[in-house]
Amino acid sequence: MPGIADIADLKNKAMKITQAFTFEAAHRLPNVPETHRCHRMHGHSYRVELTVAGAIDPHSGWVIDFYDVEDIFRPLLERLDHHTLNDIEGLENPTAENIAAWIWHRAKAGLPGLALVRVYETPMSWAEYAGE
């Protein structure tokens, strides 16, 4: 079990935390051939993971409050959940890759330590974006 000295040693160390969210949405991929199954409208139960990196605050003991991550991401989540992604500005071609980048560029201002956005289309397939 870590002692007080072990915990004190963590305060200047880099740490990563990840918070997961889910949303339901429909989309179609307009840039694939018409014969491709993803050209037709269909839906996914998406999972988004936001990873934030930073030093552990010596007072709070965390990198960032998970509630703060949720508050920052909530407006984006509300734009995505139960919507047709193609209708959202910037997601006209809503691949998992493009969704991850779209989220990154909108969440980064509120989450300066944002290190990774991972978007799952299915439990077995995902895209990751770690910024420029």
N, C-alpha and C positions, 0 to 999 in steps of 0.2 A: 504494500500500500504506500502511495507517495506520501512523503512527509512534507512539512512546511517548507523546508529548503528546496525540495523538488518542485513544488508549485511556484515558489519565488523564481526559480530558474526559468520557468516558462514565460515570464512576463515580457521578455525581449525576443522571444522566438516566434518565427512565422508559423501561423496555424491556418488551416482552411476549415470552413464550415460549409455545409451544403443543406439547402432546404428544398423540398420537393413540393410541387403543386400539380394538380390535374385539371384538365378541361376537355370538354367535348366540342368537336367542331366538324363541319363539312368543308370539303374542298375538292377541286379538280386541278389537274396539271395541264394547262393549256398548251405547253410547248412540247408535249410528247405526241407521238403519232395517234391518230384517232382510234387505231386498233388496240392501243395500250390500255389496260384496265384502269389505269390512274387518270386517263383522259376523261372518264365519266365521273360525275359527282358521286362522292362517297364520303364516309366519315371515319374518324378515329377517336379513340379515347387517349388523348395526348397526356404525357407526363413531362413536366419541365423541372429541371434541377438547376438551381442557381448556386454557384460556389463562390464564396467571398473569402479572400485571403487578407491576413494582416496580423499585427502583433496582438497578443492578449492584453487587454486593458488590466492594469494591476489592481484597480479598484473593483470593477465588475467581474473580472475573471473570464470575460468572453471577447471575441473578436468584434461581434456585433450582436445585438439583441435579435433573436429570431422574429420577434414581433415587428421590429423595424423592417426586416427584409420583407415580411408579408405586407406591411403597409405600403412599401415602395412598389411592390409588384402588383398589388391588388388592382389598380386602374388598368394595367395592361391585361391582366387576367380577365377582367370584365369585358374588355374589347374583344377577346378571343373566345371566351366560353359561350357555347351555343350560338355561334355565328358562322356564316360562310366566310372562310378566310380570304377567298378571292376578292371579296367586297371591301376589304380593309386596305387603306392606302399603304403601299409598300409591300403588300403581300399578294400582288396579282398573280404571281407564280409561287404558291405556297408550299415549296418543298420543305422538308425538315431542316435542311441547311439554311434556307432563306428565313424560316421562322426563327431559328436560333440567332442568326445575325440581327434580325428585326428586334427581337427581345433585347439583345445585348445593347444595341445603339440607343434604346429607349430607357433601359434600366441603369446604364453606366453612370449617368449624372447623379442619381440618388444613391448608388452603391459604388463609391470610388474604388473599393477593393475587389470589385467583381473580377473573378479570375476565369470563370467558365460558365457557359450556358449549354446545357445538354437538353435536347428535345427528343423524346421517344415518340415515334408513331405507333409502334407496337412494343411489347415487352422485349422483343428480340432485335429491334432495329432503331437506331438513333443517330443523331448528328450532334457534333460538338462545335462550339465557336468560342475562341479565346481572345477575340479582339484582333486589331490590326497587327 
